[in-house]
Amino acid sequence: MFVLAVFYALLAPWPDACIAAWVLGMLVDLASANGRIGLFAFGYGATALLILQVREVLFPEHWLSHALLTLVGGLLLQVAIATYRSLADTAPAGSIWGYALLTCLYTVVPWAPLFHGVLSRLWRVTGLRHMPTRRRSVST
């Protein structure tokens, strides 16, 4: 779900990107069994807001931008969630941080480029504008 939230944050207009990320985070909250509603919804929405701030300096249609923002945003999200859980549950912090890092790497390495490729070809289904293609200069 996080990869899809990053995809929408890269390509959707301002209010739609944050709303889509928040809804995806709420779906993750409802599917989890920890009983805390809103933790992932807030995290996904905040990450989408941060991505909206930096997407002007990146190439949003490139898969590497998608993978980099998924890694950075995922690490920020996992650090925030791990900090909350270590304060609320008194769980050992070492196991939470290792889990957060492995979760981010598993999300980025195989799935971000794959989902970016699939979603960029299904732009009509996602409701986003058509992703621009590279223009090649024609010499005459």
N, C-alpha and C positions, 0 to 999 in steps of 0.2 A: 504494500500500500504506500510505503514511503516513496518508492521510485515513481509511482503515479502522481503523488503530491508534488514532487520536485518537477516532474514534467509539466504539470499544470502551472506551477509557479514560474517556470521559465517562459511559457508561451501564452498564458491567458492574460486578459486585461486585469487591472488592479483589483476590483472587488471580487471578481469571479475566482481569481487564483486563491485568495485567502479563504473564501467560503468553501471552495472545493477541498482545500487542504484540511480545513476544520472538520468537514463532513467525513473525510477519509479517516482522520484521527478519531472521530467519534465512533466510527465503525470498528476500529481497532480496539477502542475502549470497551465497546459492547461485546466484542468477541473474546476479550480476555477474561480470565477468571479471578482477577485480583480484587474486584469490588470497588475500584477507584475510577469513577466516571469523570472524564475531563482531563486526565493527565496527558494522554496522547493527543487529544483534540487540541488542547492548548499548545502543546509542543509542535504539532504539525502546522498549526496556524502561525505560530511565532517563526518557525523555520521558513514558511512561505513568505512571510513579511520581510525577513532578512534577504531571501533570494530576490525578492522584488527590488530591493535596494541596490543589489550588485549586478543585476542582469543586464543593465545597459552597457557595462564594460566587457561583457562576454559575448560569445557567439551562441545564442540560445538554440540554434538548430544543429549544433555540432554535438556528437555523442560524448566527446571528451569533457565538454562543459557540463553535460548532464552527469557524468560519472564523478567529476570533481565536486560538484555541488551536492551530490548525493553523499559522498564521503564526508565532506566538511559538515554539512547539515545533519547527517546521521550521527556523527561524533558529538556535535553540540547537543543534539536531542538526547542521546544515550547518556552523556555526562550529566545533563539536568535530571533525567529520570533516575540515574544511579545515585545522585546526591540526595534526591527526595526520598528514595527508598532506604538509603543508609541512615537518614535522619529519622524517618518514620518507623521503620521496622527493626532498627538496631541490628541489621544484618552485617556480616563482615564485609568491609569495603573492598577487599582484594578480589573476592570472587565476583562482585558486581562489576568492577572495572574490566576484568578480563572478559567477562561475558559481553560487556558493551563493545569492546574492541572487536571481538570475534563476530558479533552481530553486524557491525558496520562493514567489516571486510567481506562477510558473506553476502551482504546486500549489494555492495559495489562491484566486486570482481565479476561474478557471472551474470548478474541480473540487470544492472544499469545499462550496459551497452545493448543487451538483447531487447529489453523493454523499449529503449529509445528507438531502436530500429523498427520494432513492430508498431509502436504508437505513431511514429512519424509516417508510416504508410497507411495507417487507419485514421487519418486526421478528420475525416468526415464523421466518424463514429464518436470521436472525443469532443466534438463541438467547438474545436479551436479553428483559428484561421489556418489557411494552407501554409505549410512551412516553405519558405522561399528556397529556391534552388540556386545553385551557384551560376552566375552569369559568366560566360566565357566571352572574351573580347574577340571580335571577328576582324581580322585585318584585311584590308582591301588593297 
